[in-house]
Every structure is written in C-alpha cells, then in structure tokens.
Amino acid sequence: MALVSYVLNGKEKESRVGQEIAGKIKQIASELGYQPNHLAKSLRSGKTHTIGLIIADISNPFFANIARVVEDEAKRHGYTVIIGSSDENAEKSRDLLNVLINRQVDGFIIVSAEDSQEQVQYLKDKKIPFVLLDRYFPAIQTDFVSTNHYKAAYNAGVHLVKNGYKRIGMIAYDSQLFHMQERIRGYVEALTDNHIPFQEHWLKRVRISAIEQGVKAAIDEMMASEQPVDALIFATYSLAINGLKYINELRLNVPGDLAIVSFGQAEAFDLYYCPITYLKQPIGLLGQTAVELLVKKLKEPQAEPSQILMEAELIIRASSKTKSLVNN
Amino acid sequence: MALVSYVLNGKEKESRVGQEIAGKIKQIASELGYQPNHLAKSLRSGKTHTIGLIIADISNPFFANIARVVEDEAKRHGYTVIIGSSDENAEKSRDLLNVLINRQVDGFIIVSAEDSQEQVQYLKDKKIPFVLLDRYFPAIQTDFVSTNHYKAAYNAGVHLVKNGYKRIGMIAYDSQLFHMQERIRGYVEALTDNHIPFQEHWLKRVRISAIEQGVKAAIDEMMASEQPVDALIFATYSLAINGLKYINELRLNVPGDLAIVSFGQAEAFDLYYCPITYLKQPIGLLGQTAVELLVKKLKEPQAEPSQILMEAELIIRASSKTKSLVNN
C-alpha cells in the first residue's frame, strides 16, 4: 500500500501505480473529506515545532515568569509554545494534555498538578516526549529539571536558627506532591540537626482549595499557643501573600513579632515594608534547561532521562534579621 | 459518496453499502495512515470546543489573572483554553495566531499587542471568530469588551486634584495602542477641566522594551525640575512596580513627597508600606464577558458585533491621601 500513499502525498510519479487508479484513490479521499493525518506526517517528518507547556497555576507569578522564560528559550530554538494552566487540578491537566496531543505538539514541558502521576506514566508509556519542570515523581523515571526543594527549605531553617529564632513554624500545602514533601522534610531536619526538637503544632498544612481561611486559622493557632512561634517559613508564594496580609491585619510586626522566610518570589516581597527573605529559585535556568532537555529528547528519544536538580539561593533581607538586633 | 463517508465515521449500518466494500475502504484508509480530517469534521459538527487566548504578557499579573478567569468561564461553557503570550510583540502574536489556527481552535480571545491591527483585520476578513479583550482598535468594527480607559484615567486625575495635588505627572508607555492613548487623554483632560494647565514635561512616555531605565529617567527628570511633580499616575502595573522600587531607592516618601495612583492591580500594591490607590478593572467581568461574547459569536457568526465598555473602580488608599492631611 506504500505506493498508494505516495500518490496522495505527491511524492511519486503517478505512472508507477497507473494514472487511473491514482485518480480514483484521490477522488475517494477527497470526497470522503479526508486529508493526510498531520500527526502521522509530523512523526515521520519530525516536527510541528510546537511545544505544549502545562503549568500548575497561571495566576502564580512564579509560573507566569517561568512560562515567559520557556517561551523566549523555545523561540530561540525555533519552537512556538502553547500554554495551558491546570489550576492545580488533575482533571483539568488531563483535559489539557488530550487537547494538546490532538493539536499535535511535538512534546510537553509540565509542572505537574496533584494526583497527575498517572498522566505522566501515560505519556511515558505512549513515548510522547516530555520534561517535568519544578515538580517530579521520584517513582517514575523521567526527564526533569527542578529546584532542590529539600535543600532550599533546610537552608531557610538553618538561617532562622542561626539568627536566634527558637520556635520556627512552617505553613505548607496539604499535598502529596513530592516537592512539597521535600520542603517539609528540609524544614524539619534543619531544626532537629540544630538541636531544636521539632513540634508537630509548628507545622500547618493548608488545603490548596481554601488558602485564605487555612492560612488565617494556621496563624491564629500558632500565635495563640503559650509559646507562639517567633519565625515562620511559608512554603509557597500564595501562602506567603495570604499570610502577610493577615499578619498586617493582626498588626504583628515583622520581624519583631514574627520573622518570615518564604518560597516563591515576587514584587510584593520587595515592596513590603520589611523586605521579605526568600528562596530565589533559578527561574531563568530552570526554564532554559527544560527547553534544552526537551529539544534533546526530541532529537534522541531513546537517550537516558536527564534529571537535574538546581540550588535555590537564600536572599536574606530584613524580615529574618538577627533576633538580638531586632529587639534593640 | 456520502454513504462511504458514513462507513468511516461509523454512523451508518455497513449493510447499506455492502460489508465487503465498507471493509475495503476502511482498510485502504487505515493503510494509508489517514484519519478523518478534524477540521472538516469540526466545521460540519460546529466545534472543536477549544478557545485560543492570546495575551499581551503572561508575566503581568493583570493578564495572568484574566487568563485564569477566562479558563474558568470557558470550562463552564464546555471549552478548553489554549494560551499564547505575545510579549507585546506583533511578530510573536502573528506566529501564535497561525499556530492556533492550524491547531483548529473554534475562536480567539485576544489582548492585542502593539502593531497587530492588520492581524485583527485578517481574522475579520477570514471570518475567524474572535473577541478583543481590554484593548481594541476603534477603526475596525469587532466584538470587544474593555475597560473605559479614558474614564478611569480621568477619575484618577480628578481624585488627585480634589485631594490638593497641583503638579500631577503621568508615566505611560510610548505606544500607539488605543487604550494607552485613552489613558493619556483622560489624564490630560482631568487636569484642564479642573483649571490645572497641563505641562508637557509632566507626561513621560517610556519604551516598553526598556521599562526600568525609562522609568528611572522619567522620575529623575520630573523630580529634578524646579517645581517637581507632587503626584504621579502610573499608566500600567509594570511601570508602577519599577517606579515604586526606584522611589524607595531615592528615599522619597509616599505620599509626602509624591502621591501615587496606578493602573493595574496586584498584591504588591496591598503590601507596600503605603497601600497604593489603584484603578481596579473588573477582571472577573471582563473575562466572563469575553467568553460569553465569543460563545455567542460562534453560535451566530452573522450577528452585529457587541462592543462593551466597563468602568474601572478607583480604590482609594493611603498613597493619595488628602495633601493637607499628609503635611500635618
């Protein structure tokens, strides 16, 4: 049947199959409203030069900025980026993957949502090229580039201990995602490694679907105890923004009443009355590397997965000032 | 040939054309690697149920939040949204439109980039359904939903005059886009209508490709004059963020040295030491209405364009406090 295929793709002299038969096949195909399957075609020709980028939440400036970097880098490589936002929702993530697979993207860069592990396994099984960005599943061998979330949280905890804080809390998401587990693990180990016995009520887990109320309740509980926390690590940008607004409402002084370190980064941290110490993830390098890994994957689908962890940098500012200096 | 088409789409009993012929046609189609043309199919069935959203800059929280609303609203209507960011660049916008047209979206919601008027005209000529969001071209009859940018800027200017400010500046983009012209016009008319003769050096236009340096130079010039401005309107969020950082660097007090009103909205304005007065655009309503107009357009392609202007709300906070109170 290869000969017939040639006819419709116009790659062979029609004489090889006979003009009459060729004409008939073309007529049938045309009358059926059929045209070459672009997916099959692009699999043969190599590329549609389009990348699908699935991010977890477009309204989070960390992901919005990552998207901007991915686009710039993809353009340098000759790719156009189509973006979908899963809003941290596995069902929406599945819809988007389906839509973009049907739209014949060459491959994906994905910031995975909660409970989307099966989708990643599916892509892997179907040999659809992808790179995970920022979040990955240790149980699945995939290409990924991510911040070392454990180390980042560990450094934040050690920094607060060294600056004299003794009751250090963390507000995190109630999530099974590995990066969140790693942030929690890093925080807990920073305390125990530095002779501060971790106390369960210092760690609050907030549901992602009810951040505002969750953060308020968490701070209320932490501050109401006889020995309120004197420092707080926010495990994400959204937790921090909600937390800082509530801390202002409560008229708590930062860092006098409560020192702050946060994940995420945003103009809001710079413009706060007491600039916020934060873990600066290498957004530019993360985005660039994700594109490079995907481009490499598209060229060499059989290559071993590349798995890259990058370090976050702790940007130390007034919100976590040495405790003895604050009280002066 | 309609009968044969039915066979492959599985909509007709095979007996009508004879099982043998039906089987043969299917076999040929399959061996050719052909599948139904989704575009042709969707043209007949109506929809692919996918919307392309082109935003001007994904890293601007105003657009990121609009994207989030459009997605939620589209999902309610049974549509999936694919996003592209033009980064305020007409060439990138054209690439994205092409990619998404080839990806067979049903229609577009577009926040237009500079110099993209021809693209809008092209979509209109080709009868590709679209709705313009936030920015529109008065010379082209299209569906659009936008803030009344003129009125918003006018209200900001009047508010500052009423609160006792006499030398009111504006930093805007050096852009031909209509919404920017309207913001400038509103600012100028607010002054002249209130007996403050507008002075050319109060209005600075910053190139979008060099915001940071442009804003610094603008503020330097405005403050260096013998009669420095005592209030400043930022015409966009990015201008404001860069401006506020520089105002902090210069250790200017807000509003004592300089009152501030800004377009755009973001957590940064809430968390600034002196909360920023801003023009709150109805993001939720803008996004919802854009989706509704597009859905309507898809159902009735021949209907007259809907053109909707919405009012921004001036959220008054400490950064534009009555001047006599500031000096006490």
HADDOCK unambig.tbl for C-alpha pairs under 7 A between the chains (distance, minus, plus):
assign (segid A and resid 1 and name CA) (segid B and resid 31 and name CA) 6.49 0.50 0.50
assign (segid A and resid 1 and name CA) (segid B and resid 32 and name CA) 6.97 0.50 0.50
assign (segid A and resid 5 and name CA) (segid B and resid 32 and name CA) 5.31 0.50 0.50
assign (segid A and resid 31 and name CA) (segid B and resid 1 and name CA) 6.37 0.50 0.50
assign (segid A and resid 32 and name CA) (segid B and resid 5 and name CA) 5.15 0.50 0.50
assign (segid A and resid 33 and name CA) (segid B and resid 37 and name CA) 6.58 0.50 0.50
assign (segid A and resid 33 and name CA) (segid B and resid 40 and name CA) 6.76 0.50 0.50
assign (segid A and resid 34 and name CA) (segid B and resid 35 and name CA) 6.73 0.50 0.50
assign (segid A and resid 34 and name CA) (segid B and resid 36 and name CA) 5.36 0.50 0.50
assign (segid A and resid 34 and name CA) (segid B and resid 37 and name CA) 5.21 0.50 0.50
assign (segid A and resid 35 and name CA) (segid B and resid 34 and name CA) 6.78 0.50 0.50
assign (segid A and resid 35 and name CA) (segid B and resid 37 and name CA) 5.68 0.50 0.50
assign (segid A and resid 36 and name CA) (segid B and resid 34 and name CA) 5.47 0.50 0.50
assign (segid A and resid 37 and name CA) (segid B and resid 33 and name CA) 6.66 0.50 0.50
assign (segid A and resid 37 and name CA) (segid B and resid 34 and name CA) 5.19 0.50 0.50
assign (segid A and resid 37 and name CA) (segid B and resid 35 and name CA) 5.75 0.50 0.50
assign (segid A and resid 40 and name CA) (segid B and resid 33 and name CA) 6.94 0.50 0.50
assign (segid A and resid 58 and name CA) (segid B and resid 64 and name CA) 5.74 0.50 0.50
assign (segid A and resid 58 and name CA) (segid B and resid 68 and name CA) 6.62 0.50 0.50
assign (segid A and resid 59 and name CA) (segid B and resid 61 and name CA) 6.64 0.50 0.50
assign (segid A and resid 59 and name CA) (segid B and resid 64 and name CA) 5.02 0.50 0.50
assign (segid A and resid 59 and name CA) (segid B and resid 65 and name CA) 5.24 0.50 0.50
assign (segid A and resid 59 and name CA) (segid B and resid 68 and name CA) 6.50 0.50 0.50
assign (segid A and resid 61 and name CA) (segid B and resid 59 and name CA) 6.63 0.50 0.50
assign (segid A and resid 61 and name CA) (segid B and resid 61 and name CA) 6.90 0.50 0.50
assign (segid A and resid 64 and name CA) (segid B and resid 58 and name CA) 5.72 0.50 0.50
assign (segid A and resid 64 and name CA) (segid B and resid 59 and name CA) 5.01 0.50 0.50
assign (segid A and resid 65 and name CA) (segid B and resid 59 and name CA) 5.22 0.50 0.50
assign (segid A and resid 68 and name CA) (segid B and resid 58 and name CA) 6.59 0.50 0.50
assign (segid A and resid 68 and name CA) (segid B and resid 59 and name CA) 6.48 0.50 0.50
assign (segid A and resid 81 and name CA) (segid B and resid 84 and name CA) 6.86 0.50 0.50
assign (segid A and resid 82 and name CA) (segid B and resid 82 and name CA) 6.33 0.50 0.50
assign (segid A and resid 82 and name CA) (segid B and resid 83 and name CA) 5.78 0.50 0.50
assign (segid A and resid 82 and name CA) (segid B and resid 84 and name CA) 5.44 0.50 0.50
assign (segid A and resid 83 and name CA) (segid B and resid 82 and name CA) 5.78 0.50 0.50
assign (segid A and resid 83 and name CA) (segid B and resid 83 and name CA) 4.71 0.50 0.50
assign (segid A and resid 83 and name CA) (segid B and resid 84 and name CA) 5.97 0.50 0.50
assign (segid A and resid 84 and name CA) (segid B and resid 81 and name CA) 6.87 0.50 0.50
assign (segid A and resid 84 and name CA) (segid B and resid 82 and name CA) 5.43 0.50 0.50
assign (segid A and resid 84 and name CA) (segid B and resid 83 and name CA) 5.97 0.50 0.50
assign (segid A and resid 103 and name CA) (segid B and resid 103 and name CA) 5.23 0.50 0.50
assign (segid A and resid 267 and name CA) (segid B and resid 268 and name CA) 5.95 0.50 0.50
assign (segid A and resid 268 and name CA) (segid B and resid 267 and name CA) 5.94 0.50 0.50
assign (segid A and resid 268 and name CA) (segid B and resid 268 and name CA) 3.85 0.50 0.50
assign (segid A and resid 268 and name CA) (segid B and resid 271 and name CA) 6.32 0.50 0.50
assign (segid A and resid 271 and name CA) (segid B and resid 268 and name CA) 6.32 0.50 0.50
assign (segid A and resid 271 and name CA) (segid B and resid 271 and name CA) 6.80 0.50 0.50
assign (segid A and resid 271 and name CA) (segid B and resid 272 and name CA) 5.07 0.50 0.50
assign (segid A and resid 272 and name CA) (segid B and resid 271 and name CA) 5.09 0.50 0.50
assign (segid A and resid 272 and name CA) (segid B and resid 272 and name CA) 4.82 0.50 0.50
assign (segid A and resid 272 and name CA) (segid B and resid 273 and name CA) 6.01 0.50 0.50
assign (segid A and resid 273 and name CA) (segid B and resid 272 and name CA) 6.02 0.50 0.50
assign (segid A and resid 273 and name CA) (segid B and resid 273 and name CA) 4.52 0.50 0.50
